[in-house]
């Protein structure tokens, strides 16, 4: 075996070992955060602040994203359905598409862009300025004080945001269908309600909770393990958003295959 081939194999081996090590550290971090959820002390003030940041302050971006997505989806389905002489399927597909897939995924990605980046940047800055070390000096667990309230808030809030996004997205499709595509308003609503099943809504809410856990864990993990200096803060923020977005899409596929394939 040539020296060049040895170097390539060595680099691949190092990459695999580093990847497995990083995955192990992430899993241990997530398990530690979960274990602290059920153990006192509980920092209620930090939890309610995280609820405000993740939930209430995210409503505008979630609402606007869902509204325009539902409206565009209605136009696309009408255009595609017309090719097969089936434009009347717009209400059903808009409702099912928003509730099952687009609502949870888009809300997850928008919250990842807004909240995950904020969490990672805040915690990375606290590490750079040695505020996390100060918490340890004061006999406070940084994981419990900083990460657990944010993880719990995101996991509980994302299903609510998904429900709001689904409703606004369906409403956006309704506005386009009635005002631009000449659908009957009563008939549009009837078809939406008739073909939408309880499990469609429930599966989307479950996805929201899973996505909330993922994006909060990734923000906290990368923030608390950031490098030093301003460059370390920037790198932690980028890694948190990118990794949480990829994991949300991967988890969406796994959950969809689990829920809707037999």
C-alpha positions in Angstrom: 0.0 0.0 0.0 1.4 3.3 -1.0 2.1 6.2 1.4 -0.6 8.3 -0.2 -3.2 5.5 0.3 -2.2 5.2 3.9 -2.7 8.9 4.5 -6.2 8.7 2.9 -7.2 5.7 5.1 -5.8 7.4 8.2 -7.8 10.6 7.4 -11.0 8.6 6.8 -10.5 6.7 10.1 -9.9 10.0 12.0 -13.0 11.5 10.5 -15.1 8.4 11.5 -13.8 8.4 15.0 -14.3 12.2 15.4 -17.9 11.8 14.0 -18.8 9.0 16.4 -17.2 10.9 19.3 -19.2 14.0 18.5 -22.4 12.0 18.2 -21.7 10.3 21.6 -21.1 13.7 23.3 -24.4 15.0 21.8 -26.4 12.0 23.0 -24.9 12.2 26.5 -25.7 16.0 26.6 -29.3 15.3 25.5 -29.8 12.5 28.1 -28.4 14.7 30.8 -30.7 17.5 29.9 -33.7 15.1 29.9 -32.7 13.8 33.3 -32.6 17.3 34.8 -36.1 18.1 33.6 -37.6 15.9 36.3 -35.2 16.8 39.1 -35.2 19.9 41.3 -34.4 22.7 41.6 -36.7 24.2 38.9 -35.9 27.6 37.5 -39.4 28.9 36.7 -38.3 32.4 35.8 -35.9 31.2 33.2 -38.5 28.8 31.9 -41.2 31.5 31.4 -38.6 33.8 29.7 -37.8 31.0 27.3 -41.5 30.4 26.7 -41.9 34.1 25.8 -38.9 34.0 23.5 -39.6 30.7 21.7 -43.4 31.0 21.6 -45.0 34.4 21.7 -42.2 36.3 20.0 -42.1 33.7 17.2 -45.7 34.1 16.2 -45.2 36.8 13.6 -42.6 34.9 11.6 -44.6 31.7 11.9 -47.8 33.3 10.8 -46.4 35.1 7.8 -44.5 32.0 6.6 -47.6 29.8 6.9 -49.9 32.3 5.3 -47.8 32.7 2.1 -47.0 29.0 2.0 -50.7 28.0 2.1 -51.5 30.6 -0.5 -48.7 29.4 -2.9 -49.6 25.8 -2.3 -53.2 26.4 -3.3 -52.1 28.0 -6.6 -49.6 25.2 -7.4 -52.2 22.4 -6.6 -54.8 24.2 -8.7 -52.4 24.5 -11.6 -51.2 20.9 -11.3 -54.7 19.5 -10.8 -56.0 21.3 -13.9 -53.6 19.2 -16.0 -55.5 16.1 -14.9 -59.0 17.7 -14.8 -59.0 17.6 -11.0 -58.7 21.2 -9.8 -61.3 20.6 -7.1 -58.8 18.7 -4.9 -57.2 22.0 -3.8 -58.9 22.3 -0.3 -58.2 18.7 0.6 -54.5 18.7 -0.4 -53.8 22.1 1.0 -55.2 21.0 4.4 -53.4 17.6 4.4 -50.1 19.0 3.1 -50.0 21.8 5.6 -51.0 19.7 8.6 -48.9 16.7 7.9 -45.7 18.1 6.3 -45.4 21.8 5.5 -46.7 23.2 8.8 -44.4 21.2 11.1 -41.3 21.4 8.9 -41.6 25.1 8.1 -42.3 26.0 11.7 -39.3 23.9 12.8 -37.0 25.5 10.2 -38.1 29.1 11.0 -37.7 28.5 14.8 -34.3 27.0 14.1 -33.3 30.1 12.2 -34.7 32.4 14.9 -34.4 30.7 18.2 -31.6 28.1 17.8 -29.2 30.8 16.5 -30.2 33.0 19.5 -29.6 30.2 22.0 -26.3 29.2 20.6 -25.0 32.8 20.3 -26.2 33.7 23.8 -24.6 30.6 25.4 -21.4 30.9 23.4 -21.0 34.5 24.5 -21.6 33.5 28.1 -18.8 30.9 27.7 -16.4 33.3 26.1 -17.1 35.9 28.9 -16.7 33.1 31.5 -20.2 33.5 32.8 -20.7 29.7 32.6 -17.6 29.3 34.7 -19.1 31.7 37.2 -22.2 29.6 37.5 -20.1 26.6 38.4 -18.2 28.7 41.0 -21.6 29.6 42.5 -22.5 25.8 42.7 -25.1 26.1 40.0 -25.3 23.5 37.3 -25.1 25.4 34.0 -26.9 22.6 32.1 -29.8 22.8 34.5 -29.9 26.6 34.7 -29.4 27.4 31.0 -30.3 24.5 28.9 -33.2 22.7 30.6 -35.6 25.7 30.7 -35.0 26.3 27.0 -35.3 22.7 26.0 -38.5 22.3 28.0 -40.0 25.5 26.6 -39.2 24.7 23.0 -40.6 21.1 23.3 -43.9 22.4 24.8 -44.2 25.4 22.6 -43.5 24.0 19.1 -46.7 22.0 18.9 -48.7 25.1 19.7 -46.8 27.1 17.0 -47.4 24.2 14.6 -51.2 24.3 15.3 -51.2 28.1 14.7 -49.1 27.7 11.5 -51.4 25.0 10.2 -54.5 27.1 10.8 -53.0 30.2 9.1 -51.7 28.1 6.2 -55.1 26.6 5.6 -56.6 30.1 5.8 -54.1 31.3 3.3 -55.2 28.6 0.9 -58.8 29.5 1.6 -58.2 33.1 0.7 -56.6 32.3 -2.6 -59.1 29.6 -3.4 -62.2 31.8 -2.8 -60.9 35.1 -4.1 -58.6 34.0 -7.0 -59.7 30.5 -8.0 -63.5 31.0 -7.7 -64.1 28.3 -5.1 -67.3 28.4 -3.1 -66.4 29.4 0.4 -68.8 27.0 2.1 -67.7 24.1 -0.2 -64.0 24.9 0.4 -64.5 24.7 4.2 -66.6 21.6 4.0 -64.0 19.7 1.9 -61.3 20.8 4.3 -63.1 19.6 7.4 -64.4 16.4 5.7 -61.1 15.0 4.4 -58.9 16.1 7.4 -58.6 13.3 10.0 -57.6 13.6 13.6 -54.4 11.6 13.1 -53.3 14.1 10.5 -53.4 16.9 13.0 -51.9 14.7 15.9 -49.0 13.5 13.8 -48.1 17.1 13.0 -48.2 18.1 16.6 -46.0 15.2 17.6 -43.5 16.2 14.9 -43.6 19.7 16.4 -42.6 18.5 19.8 -39.7 16.4 18.4 -38.5 19.3 16.3 -38.6 21.6 19.3 -36.5 19.2 21.3 -34.0 18.8 18.5 -33.5 22.5 17.8 -33.2 23.5 21.4 -30.7 20.7 22.2 -28.6 21.7 19.2 -28.6 25.3 20.2 -27.6 24.6 23.8 -25.0 21.9 22.8 -23.1 24.1 20.3 -23.4 27.2 22.5 -22.0 25.5 25.6 -19.2 23.8 23.6 -18.2 26.7 21.5 -14.6 27.9 20.9 -13.0 31.0 22.4 -13.4 34.4 20.9 -15.8 36.0 18.5 -14.9 33.5 15.9 -16.0 30.7 18.2 -19.3 32.3 18.8 -20.0 32.7 15.1 -19.0 29.1 14.4 -21.2 27.8 17.2 -24.2 29.7 15.8 -23.7 28.5 12.3 -23.2 24.9 13.4 -26.3 25.0 15.6 -28.6 26.3 12.8 -27.2 24.0 10.1 -27.2 20.8 12.2 -30.6 21.5 13.7 -32.1 22.1 10.2 -30.6 18.9 8.8 -31.8 16.9 11.8 -35.3 18.3 11.5 -35.5 17.2 7.9 -34.1 13.8 8.7 -36.4 13.4 11.7 -39.4 14.4 9.5 -38.7 11.6 7.1 -38.3 9.1 9.9 -41.5 10.2 11.6 -43.4 10.3 8.3 -42.3 6.7 7.5 -43.3 5.6 11.0 -46.7 7.3 11.0 -48.0 6.8 7.4 -46.4 3.6 6.1 -47.4 0.1 7.2 
